[in-house]
Amino acid sequence: MKIARHPLVIAILSAAAGVAAWLIVANLMPERRDLQQPLPHHLASSDEQFRISMGALFGSHAIPGNKVETLTNGNQIFPSMLQAIRGASNTITFETYIYWRGAIADQFADVLSQKAREGVSVKVLLDWVGSIPMEETLIERMRSAGVEVVRFRPVKWSTVDRVNNRTHRKLLIVDGRIGFTGGVGIGDEWNGDARTAAEWRDNHYRLEGPAVSELQAAFAEHWIEATGELLMGDRFFPAIEPEGEQDAQIVVSSTHQRNVMHLMLMTALAAAEKNIRIATPYFVPDSITRRQLLDARKRGVDIEIIVPGQKTDARLVQKASRHFWGELLEAGIRIHEFDPTMYHCKLVVVDEVWTSVGSTNIDERALRLNDEANINFYQPRFAREQIKIFQADLKRSTRYTIDKWQQRSMGERLSDWMASLLRSQI
């Protein structure tokens, strides 16, 4: 008897192949889209109802009494994060997509380990995919010191239907009172001040005040999924007095609810009256986003976008992005490529009124697959501060013109188109 012809073996192999095929299709199929067409310009960003509606629809309402500090590049970001960790007295909760290897990875592991040895509760949640390059010795070092290190959604039977849904959130919360979020990962690529190709350009944000509890809640949502432990009590959620004058709205997207980021962004773009400024490392806008931008341009909104230039860590994403630029450039939308190094900032500013910062990129993976976390601010003063940083980046960027797009070779056009076919996954 040949095994290959045994009916039971054939049936089992066929069933296994069918299950595997179903899992692959289920993970790679594009997520559903709540919006079928762009949102109309019913509300203006200057209208108080815009703020009220955004709060009612997406995440928390704007929470008053916060203080926010903008940190630019590793020279500011890492010292501020490490200082906060060293000052922890009760809890440290840390969630990140990227934790790689190198000097800064060692430094974070050492400081987190030291705090655990001092009796501080230290919980570290690493995305399984994003942390693959991480040296296992770093995890062993932290665990041996008492740090709870957990991988988020490793590939196993209980998570195989969500293997394509990663946590892209970047959250650090210290004593439930100080929070950090933005674009930075834990890797030497972010060290320095974006002076050379080896020093990535990025922003991160330090938050104090009542809104930090919402960042902690975002971490707690993933922690209970990964470990079964519910974080509660005043160690993690202390009563927080106002620390400043900023209103902050925390918006998170979660598995099977990821469209919240897409809907939030479209609502903001639809409200624009004068200006839209977008900084993003991965710009692969879907058809709704492109039409939303084009609609804004038709009503006279000035739109500027900064993306990475030749120094990018994702050439495939860059090519997929460029395939869709034609109609945007023809409409007068200005796209600029950052020259000095990899550009990793994530920022959207509408009309010097509304600002959104955090982990979310302008691509389908961020808006429909990943779990993300952003903070929205409604103060003109904060918007103007971010615009000043944006304009400084513009000076180090080169505008990509419609002529350059039209003059691409046939080989470039073909490879751009082929890359765009993968847009729902990259």
Summary of the structure (lengths in Angstrom):
residues: 426
radius of gyration: 22.2
end to end distance: 46.9
largest distance: 79.6
contacts: 1493
relative contact order: 0.15
helix: 41%
strand: 22%
